[in-house]
Amino acid sequence: MSSPKYSILLPTRNGIKFLPTCIRSIVSQKYDDYELIVSDNHSIDGTASYLHSINDTRVHVFKPEKELAMVDHFEWITSKASGRWVLYIGDDDGLQPYFFRLADRLTELANARRIRAITSRRAYFFWKGCEEIYGNMCISYDAQNAVRIKRTVVESLRALSGRISYFELPQCYTYSLFRMDLISEAARRQGRLFTSVNPDANLASIACSLDRYFLYCGIPLGWVGSSPKSTGFSHAVIPNETEALTKGRQNEERLSRFADASSVGYNAAAGDLRLQSVTLFYWESLLQTRKLRSWAKNLLFLAFPARLLVFSSAFIQIVTRKDIFAQSKLDMLRKVVETNGDSYLFILLFSRLLKSYARAAKKVLRITRRLHPHPETDIAIRHSWAESQELSMESAGEEVARSLLATNFLANAQETRQRKHAVQ
């Protein structure tokens, strides 16, 4: 029997509140050339009973022998995949109703260009319970009918300088696809696939270390679910100071356990997870994937000029975030800088230059857009819980699909793809 085209990997633990919605977003689509692999990491909330009730030959349920740390769970579930392309999805995420139609077109283009990683724009579904962080926002969906080929070195340097987040690189959760030979090569050269405790940044560093290009699509492939269960939710800022102190201490304990429980550690050269800097998260994953790069690339990403960008960017992220723990994080950052043999004063001075450059670049971009208007978004959909009390991920997907159909968006994707695939 031939292997399926897609392996959709869904690691879960105690996700019964969100898991059925996630699975329905996949199995409800009229498409068969995939396997959905669900790994239950010893849930105690009824997840096992629900998974046992699923009667679908495309769905395969597994359970590791013992409870695993998150990154080890990702490693374990990856070993069960047999598809030619791999997608990871969280239990509070979901696929767009047009996922397979769009993914088939993108993988066709990627194969023709020998590209092994694909990512798309992010669309967000905010589950109830996130109001203290995201307000009443329910869904945020933007799409642009454009497909581009991007250089991994350029985008990595932009991520290290804080110009973009590593979330805009191919990484975990719903909107990125990886060809299996990319996954296999990384695992072979490192002895295992995941070498950092942060699996999403880890996959981004793998894709950008092994290949020169990745494919970017302006049409979201899935919903990024934000819920109180999400890993990223614990990184958010709590506006109430008393509550923030309580949750901050709980979060520090959680992050410490998160790193200690994993079979791979967090590289001390990047501090620790409590700094909560996306730039440092990505740089740490680059530190942990040295075996995938040439000495020249390692010099580019890990030498003093790169550290200057990384630490200055992390400094800016900390001071511009309204966080009552900012001073303690700055003290931690200072120790990280000095541990790497660099000057903290020099970092402070360079961060001012970096911030001034970022402001100037934004002004130039605004002027350029006024002179040469080019829409960043062709379709934009927003809903709040105040106006859409009964909105679900399924109904949100149906609304998105109707909007795409009304504008003939997906039908025009082939022509747009051919016209806009020049290297950026």
Secondary structure, DSSP 8 states (H G I E B T S, - for coil): ----SEEEEEEESS-TTTHHHHHHHHHTSS--SEEEEEEE-S--SSHHHHHHT---TTEEEE--SS---HHHHHHHHHTT--SSEEEE--TT-EE-TTHHHHHHHHHHHHHHTT--EEEE--EEEE-TT-HHHHTTEEEEEEE-S-EEEEEHHHHHHHHHTTSS-GGGSS-SSSSEEEEHHHHHHHHHHHSSS--SS-HHHHHHHHHHHH-SEEEEESS--EEEEE-TTSTGGGGS--SSHHHHHHHHHHHHHHHHHHHHTSSS---GGG--GGG--HHHHHHHHHHTTGGGS-HHHHHHHHSHHHHHHHHHHHHHHHHHS--TTHHHHHHHHHHHHHHTT--HHHHHHHHHHHHHHHHHHHHHHHHHHHHS---S-SEEEEEETTT-TT--HHHHHHHHHHHHHHTTTGGGHHHHHHHS-SB-
